[in-house]
Amino acid sequence: MSVPTLSPALSNSARPGTASRTARGARSRPVIVAPELGLSDTPAAAVFRVARARGPIARDAAAKATGLSIATVNRQVSALLDIGVLRERADLAPSGAVGRPRVPFEVDHDPYLTVGIHIGAVVTSIIASDIRGKVLGAVEVPTPRSPAPEALASIARSARAFASRWHRRRPLWAGVAIGGRVDTRTGVVDHPRLGWSEAQVGAVVAAGLGLPVSVAPHVEAMAASELLLTPDQVDTTTGPGDTGLYFYARETAGIAITIGGRVHTPSNGPGSIAHLPTGSSSQCSCGSTGCLEATVSDRAVLTAAVDAGILDGTPSMTALVKAAADGSVPAHDLLVDRARVLGRTVAILRDLFNPDRVILGGQAFTAYEAGIPHVASAFAQASSLERKDIRITGFGNRVQEYASTVVSLSGVFSDPVSAMRRASA
């Protein structure tokens, strides 16, 4: 969820003996499906979305909320009941009501889960979620420093072990959110920070988990989570001209654009803001000085903290934020400097794209609350356009969790009937 802060988320299991040898052979081949990062306008998706947002809900109320005819809603509810993602609540039907249309329905979330994996430069998060997008549990593991095949196999083993904790739920899908350049059709990733080139992320994770897998660039996935997992957006239809800018900063920095309720995904991969000039004296690996990531990334800030004698030993952002919160003026000033650079950069990009709304995500914004006024002040000074809707993400320090969650659920959210059939193949 996003909150305004700137001012000056079939059956329980296959029946034994029913799968043919052909089906088992098909399952052994990795299934990689490009994610759908946006609000789908298909009738089934609309009915499922309103069930997530407002269920239990009666069919006539669902028709009013979606703009669909009652006949269309009846057909879609019947189809979604048949595949097991909705359930009826006869116990909640109004007293004296006659006929099925007055029996409320809701998402049948208890039998299923999806597995989200956010592979970061330093830490990998593994998340289990139900099909409403509610996180059931999460765990972090260090991102392996080994070559891509070994690292991905290790991550897949960890994810499989974590998902097995919910032994009464049937895993449907896995979603991977990751930096670098992602081919969403093949699940192949180039990630310079990890030293990965043409890494078979989708294939290795699919084989390790035995599930269909979708892979997406992590900042685009974060932007999609704002569209699909927030209470104020989940049952909202956006116009074709509605635009948004999502700005992320932590260990890396990146942006994503949304247009008409969909994340814009360039065919040759996301662009980069890593080397935008900031005017700082920080040395970048590209040979220039003042590049954005070399100035605002966690690694850059911690290096500056050590050089200034603020931290020693094994430095961490947690320790730096704590030092600032405990009254260390140098620690506070260092975090404020980063906040100001971020504010100015957001202003430049906002003025360039002039979107209807801007959402800021990542621990560079959310970890140190006292820095937010300085982001706002720097933004106001650098922007030449009229202020619009500018917010800090409501997902706080869990943006990475919800990014991978939305990738794992994108198929179900966009076409629940096809997704459930594919997951049951």
Helices and strands as residue ranges (DSSP letters): E 2-4, H 21-28, H 43-54, H 59-66, H 70-83, E 86-88, G 90-92, G 100-102, E 105-107, E 112-119, E 123-129, E 135-142, H 148-163, E 170-178, E 181-183, E 188-191, G 192-194, E 196-200, H 201-209, E 213-217, H 218-228, E 243-249, E 253-259, E 262-263, H 292-296, H 298-307, H 317-325, H 329-353, E 357-361, H 363-366, G 369-371, H 372-382, E 389-393, G 396-398, H 399-414, H 416-423
